[in-house]
Amino acid sequence: MPKLAELLTELALANRIAANEGVVDTFGHVSMRHPDRPDRYFLSRSSSPDMVRPDGLIEYDLDSQPVRDPGVPQYSERVIHGEIYKARPEVMSVCHHHSPSFMPLIAVGADYVPIFHLGSAGGIKPPYWDQHDEFGDTNMLVVKPEEGASLARALGKHQMVLMRRHGVTVIGASVRECVYRAVQTCRNAEYQVRAIAIGGTIASLSPGETERCGDVIGKTTGVTRSWDSWALRIAKAGGLPAAAKAKPAKRAKKKTKPGKRAKARRR
């Protein structure tokens, strides 16, 4: 398994990829469960996703309280992550976003359906969660533990949950899988909205096709190939997060021979 420092750099890159691929903008976030402490997870300080750095990642317990006082602003909706990690021990990464690709579907309460093979990453008709049903009028932010727990219950055993008048939350068995699912479902949602605008019957994947296509995620190089391509786009734009580097050793000063020092003085 990669060292923790490498995984944290990958998490920072995951946030930047999600931003570059149109999943998140100024708002939204990707987290990672601690690989050695399943009762903890990492999430960036309050920051635009395309600016997330490894040294800005904060370690939280599953109650979404920082293990150490970070001394910096924190995301208010971190309970989304903590409560899902509590409810789903197998989940290793969570992404919350408000992608424009999904908002037309969410606005009318339309079901998400996979209309091409990569869209199977979100399953068929993932559940909706309406914060108002349980909590009445709020500012729409998921900030209380009970709100996060309610969202986690709505997610259930699915890979994604749609949030009325808000956005989407996606999970994964790894950071890379989570980002892959977030990107591909956003593309599928965009295609679905375009198809609805054209009119007619949408030809979506059958349950069997969805299951078989979904199995491909863990059995082929698709996730790795996609990640490498998305990371390359970040690199070409000069946006890779800086990993911690060892400080170079100080160069020893050259000793000057007495004769040379005297000559230097005379000059």
N, C-alpha and C positions, 0 to 999 in steps of 0.2 A: 504493500500500500504506500502511496506517496506520503512524504512527510507533511505534517500539518501546515507548514509554511507554504508548501506548493499548493495544497488544497485551498488555502485562503487566497492565494494569488488567482487560482482558478475561479473562486467565487467572485472576486472583484471583476475578473474578465467576463463572467457570466452576466453580471449587471450591465456591463458595457455592450455586450453582444445583444442583450435584450433591447437596449436602447437603439443600437444601430440597425436592428432588424424591424423596428417599428412596434415592438410589443409594449414598451414603456416610453414615457417621455420625461418630463420633469418629475413626475410622480410614478410610484410603483417600486417594487423591490424584489430581490431574489435572496433567499437565505439558504443555509446549509446546516444540517444537524452535525454536531461534533462527532467525528469518526470514532473517538475513543470514549466519549462520555455521552451516551444517548439521552441523558437528562439535561443536555445543554445544546445550544445552537448559536450560530454566528449570523449577524445581520449588520449591515453598514450603519454608521452614524447617519443622521438625517442629511441626505445628500441627493443631488440629482444622480440617477443611475449611471449616466455616462461619465461621472466624475468619481465613482467609487474606487477607493484604494485599499490595498491589503492592511495598511496601518490605520485605516479608519473603520475596521470591522470590530464590532463589539460582541463579547461573549455573554449570552443570556442563559438563565435557567428556564425551565418550561413554564414558569409563571411569568415569563417575559420581564424578569428583573435582572439588571446587569450584575454579573458576578463581581465586577469591580466598578467603582464609580468612574465612568468614562470622561467626565468633565466636559462633554460636548452634547449638543442637541441630539435627541433620539427620535426615531420614527414613532409616531403616535399609534400606528396600527400594527405594532409588532405582535399583539395578541393573536392576530390571524395566524402567524407562524407558530407561536408557542402552543396554542390550543390544538392545532392540527398535529403537531409532533406528539402531543399527549395522546390524542385519539388514535393515531396511526403509527405504531412503532416501526413499521417497515419504511415509512417515508423518510427520505434523506434530504429532500430539498423542496422548497415551496416558492412559488412566484405569484405575486399579486399585481394585477395590472388593470388598465382602463383603455385598452387598445381601441382606436376608432373602428377597427374591423368588426368588433363585436357589438359596439354600442347600438347600431340599428336593430339587431336581433333582440338585444336586451330591452330596448325601448318599447317594443311591441310584445315582448314575452314569447318570441318565436323559439322553437326548439332548435338546438344545434344538431345538425346531421352531417356525417362525413360524405362529401360528394366526390372525393378522390382518395386514393389509397393512403396518402400521408395524413389526411384529415382523420383517419381512424385513431390517431393518437389521443383524441378526446372522447372516444366512444360515441354511442348513439343516445341522443337526448339526455345529456347530463342534467342533474337537478338544478333547480332555481332556489335561491334563498332570498327572502324578502325581510329585511331588518324591521320594517314597520309592523309586520305581523305579530312579533313578539315584544318589540320595544317601543312601539308608537313613533311619535315624531322625534327624530334625532338630527344631528348635523351630518348624517350619512357615514361618518367615520366609524370604523370598528375599533373602539378603544377600550372597552370594558372586557374583562375576562369572560363574563357570561355571554357577551356578544360573539366573541371569538369561538367559544364553545358551541354556541348555537350554529354558527357557520360550519364548524367541523362536523356537527351532527348531520347537517344538510348534505355535506360532501359525502358522508358515508364511506362506502368502498369504491366510489368513483374516482376518476383521475382529474376531474375538473368540476367546479361549481360556478354557476352564473349568478351574479348578484344584481337584483333589480335596482335600476336607477344608480348603479355604482360601477360594476366592472366584473372581473373574473379572477378566480384563484385556481392555480394549477399545481399539481404535485408531481414528484418524480422519485425514482429509486436512486438517483444520483443527480448532481448538479447539472451534468450534461443532458441527461434524459429530461429533466424538468424544463430546461431551456429549449430543447428540441420540441417538446410537447407544446410549449407556449408559442413558439414561432409557427409550427405547422398548423396548429388550431386557428391561429389568427389568419393565416392564409386561407384556410378552408372557410372560415367565417366570411372573409371578404368575397370569395367566389360564390358562396351561398347567397349573400346579399345581392350580388350582381345577377345571379340566376333568378332570384325572386323578382327583380326589377324587369327582367325580360318577359317573365310570365311563363305559364305552362307548368307541367309536372316536373319536379326535380328528381332526377335519377340518383338516389343515394345508395350507399353500400348496404347490403343485406347484413343481418346480424352475424352470419357466418363469415362473410367477407371482412367485416369489421374486426372480428376476433382474430382471423388469420393474418390480416394486415397489421394489426396491433402487435401480434407476436413477433413480427419482423424487427421491432425496435430493439429487442434484446438479443436477437439471433444473427444479425448482420452487421456490417460496418456502417450502416446508415447514420447512426448518431455520431460516431467518430468522424465520418467524412463531412457531415454537416458542420460539426463543431470546428474542425480544422479550416473549413472554408470561411466560416463566419469570423473566426479568429484572425485569419489572413486579411480580411477586409479591415479589421481594426488595426492590424499592424501596418498596412499600407497607408492608412490615414494617420499613423503616428499616435494612436490612442491606446496602446497596450499599457496596462497598469505596471508601474515600476515595482519589481520585486526587491526585497531587501538585499543589499549588496555589502559584502565585507569591505571594511575600510582598508585601503592599500597601506602596506607597511611603509613607515617613514624611511626615506633614504638616508643612509649614514653619511655624515659630512666627511669629505675627503681631508685627510691630514696633510698639511703643507709642510714640506721639509724646511728646516731653519734657513738654509741657503737661499731657497726660492723666495721665502718670506722677506728676507732682507733685500733681495733684488726688486721685489714688488714695491717695497717702501721707497727705494731710490727712484723708481719710475714715477 
